[in-house]
Amino acid sequence: MTSSEPVFKTSRQLLAERLKGTLPARCLLVDDEELRPYECDGLTAYRQLPLAVCLPENEAQVIDILRTCHQLGVPVVARGAGTGLSGGAMPHAEGVVLSLARFNRILRVDPKARLAVVQPGVRNLAVSEAAAPHGLYYAPDPSSQIACTLGGNVAENSGGVHCLKYGLTVHNVLRLRVVSVEGEVFEIGSEAPDSPGYDLLALMIGSEGMLGIVTEVTVKLVPRPELARVVMASFDEVAKAGEAVAAIIAAGIIPAGLEMMDKAATAAVEPYVKAGYDLAAAAILLCESDGTPEEVGEEIARVTEVLSAAGARELRVSQTEAERLRFWAGRKAAFPAVGRITPDYYCMDGTIPRKRLAEMLAAIVGMEEKYGLRCANVFHAGDGNLHPLIMYDAAIAGEWQRAESFGAEILELSVALGGSITGEHGVGIEKIAQMCVQYKTPELQTFHRLKTAFDERGLLNPGKAVPSLHRCAEYGRMHVHQGAIKFPELDRF
């Protein structure tokens, strides 16, 4: 383990010559014009052209690419659909982007075992579409599920609006087929409920392409519920909505989904989707129950009782499937809806204890005034996963820097409130400085040792997710200078 970033240097010409020996011409891009679409992921504020982009069509080509890059000491950044929001797929200037876009086949759907085997380039929603004739579906449903891929979901441990009841990606993957940085194939997990040995499956999921390249994913499928209904609750105070979330969980109710939107978010969404949201409310909650009609009826009654006691000023229960889908369509369209009313926005992803929601929202109001920027808030409220959408205009000098500082303050407050700097978007390049706030030196050293065990030369997605100790020392000194957070344990690096 080193305390500073590794240095890489290989010419594009040499790299292209070596890759042309193993890849068909259609699978290799090296001209700047061809590389431009790959310069960033969904976080467009950070951009970088790679030396080359590889588009392998089979596992043998992935192996050849990795072996070639390992021999040359060239970094490799894996990429799925490019919908990530943390800069995790931003290229390395001296490296290769390894796109898994052409690994887009569903290999097997087994309704008896309730699983599907898919390639990493398969879209999230396509898995549920393939399983639908068997009365099954894949539960994790990120807002980008129409476009995001299973490989990217594995890399970031994605969730979605139904993750409270059905879990994140890590709870819904059974097995992974992986190619190491040296080009060796190994499998972790199994189709059985459990497998012996260390739980490398949980280690690989959420590792942001830093430990290996996934070429096959086996996921769990769950039965589609007989019925689902949504309660939409309006609150005249954001604090009451936050307290209602805690009250639902405290009552022993685990809804299929529990989402929150503030007034700024509903004002952006309603003209776009016409979901039927209460625009006069300071905040709304969407609480879904699913199961048999009897189970749903009982849970809806309990939920409405808890919400009424928590101060909901209006309650609406979806009466048809079309109305339920309309309620959810508004929540899932929050990001593009905000994009219609501002030139740019910066989507954050922190997680806090549910009981601190009101405190965080009050703090964000103060930050809006401090930075002179508006913010719309949407949440996976059931598990405290925040998605503040900070609105700015990149064409105005200094606005992006203010938005970035606004976001950093939200993340660092999340840690101070007992939470985390990410819930499902990953760390990537965006939150790497805040990793220095989340963890101390011993934890970061352990992360580096794990990275070294899988990738001794640091070639897989370097500079992402886990900061060097040197970088944290610099960040700590910067905070000391600004009179903010201090990291004395890092000063020796």
C-alpha positions, 0 to 999 in steps of 0.5 A, a space after each residue: 500500500 502506498 500513501 500517494 496515487 500511482 503514476 501510469 504512462 503508456 502511449 496511445 499508439 503502443 496501446 492501440 497496436 497491442 489491442 488491435 492484435 486481440 480485438 476486431 476493429 469494430 471493438 476498438 475506438 481510439 480517435 478523439 471524436 469517437 472517444 468523446 461520448 465516453 468522457 463522463 457518466 451521468 455526473 457531467 461536471 467531471 470529464 476526461 478522454 481515455 486513450 482508448 475505448 474497448 467494446 468486447 463482445 465476449 468474455 475471451 475478449 475481456 480476458 485479452 484486454 485485461 491481460 494486455 493492459 496488465 502487461 503494459 501497466 494501463 489502467 482500466 475503467 469499466 463502464 455500463 450504460 453511463 447512467 451513474 451519478 458519482 463519476 465512477 465511470 469517468 475515464 483515466 487519462 492514461 487508461 482504457 474504458 472497458 465498455 460492457 454494453 455489448 454484453 446484453 443477453 439474458 442467458 437464462 430465466 429459471 422460474 422454478 428456482 426463481 432466478 435469472 442469469 444475465 450479462 452485465 449489459 442487460 438493462 435493469 427493467 429488461 430482467 423484470 420484462 423477461 420474468 413477467 410471463 412467469 409471474 416474477 420480477 427483479 425487485 431493485 428498481 432505480 429511477 434509471 431502471 429503463 436504461 441502467 444496467 445490471 453490471 452498473 447496479 452491481 458496481 454501485 450496489 443500487 437500490 430504488 424505491 422498493 429497497 426498504 422491503 426488498 433490499 439493495 442489489 447486494 440482497 438480490 444477487 446470488 452469483 457473479 462471474 468475474 475476470 481479474 485484472 490479470 485475466 483470470 476467471 473466477 466465480 463467487 456465490 452460488 445459486 444455492 441459498 448460501 455458499 461456504 467461505 468468505 462472503 466475497 459476493 458482498 465485497 464485490 457488490 458496491 466495489 465500483 469496478 475496483 476489484 474485477 470485471 463482472 461478466 455474468 450476474 445471477 439474480 433472485 426473482 420474486 413473485 409479483 404481488 397480487 395487489 399493490 396500493 399506495 397511500 399519498 399523505 400530505 403534510 403542512 410541515 416537513 418535520 411532521 413528514 419526517 416524524 411520520 416516517 419514523 413512526 411507520 417503522 416504529 409501528 413495525 410496518 415495513 412498506 414496499 416503498 416509503 418515499 418523501 418529496 418536499 414542496 420544491 420537488 412536487 412543484 417541479 414534478 406535477 406540471 411534468 407528470 401530472 401525478 396528482 400531487 398536493 402542491 400546497 403541502 410542504 412535503 408528501 409521503 408515498 407509502 406502498 403496501 403489497 401482497 394479497 388483498 387481505 394483507 394490503 387492506 390490513 396494512 393500509 389501514 394501519 398506515 393511514 392510522 399512523 399517518 393521521 396520528 403523525 399529523 397528515 392533513 390529507 390522505 389519498 389511497 390509490 384506487 386503481 393500478 393506473 393511479 398507483 403507477 401515476 403516483 410512482 411516475 411522479 417520484 421516478 421522474 423527479 430528476 428529469 422534472 427538475 432538469 426542466 426548470 434549471 439549466 443544471 442540477 447536482 444530485 447528492 446521495 447521502 444517508 442519515 438515520 430516519 429520526 434526523 430527517 427533519 434536522 437535515 432538511 432544516 439545515 439544507 434550507 440554511 445552506 440554500 441561503 448560504 450558497 445562494 442556490 435552490 434545492 429540491 429534495 426527494 428521499 428513499 425516506 424509509 431507509 434515510 437515503 437523501 437525494 437533494 437536487 441542487 440547482 445551478 447554472 454552469 454558465 455563470 462563473 462560480 455557480 458550479 463551485 458553490 453547488 459542489 461546496 453545497 453538496 459537500 456540506 450535505 455529505 459531511 453533515 450526513 456523517 455528523 448526524 450518524 449516517 453515510 456519504 452514499 446510499 446507492 450512487 457510490 463514491 466515484 470521484 465525486 465523494 472521494 474527499 468526503 471518504 476522508 470524513 467518513 473513515 479514519 486511517 485504520 479503515 482506509 488502510 484496510 480498504 487499501 489492503 483489500 484493493 491490493 489483494 485483488 489488484 496489486 498494481 492499482 490498475 482497475 479504476 484508479 483514483 476512485 472510491 478509496 482515497 490515498 492517505 496523502 489525499 486525506 491528509 491534504 483534505 484535512 489540512 484544507 479543512 483546518 485552514 478553513 476552520 472546519 474539520 481536522 484529521 490529526 491522525 493523518 498528519 504523518 502521511 
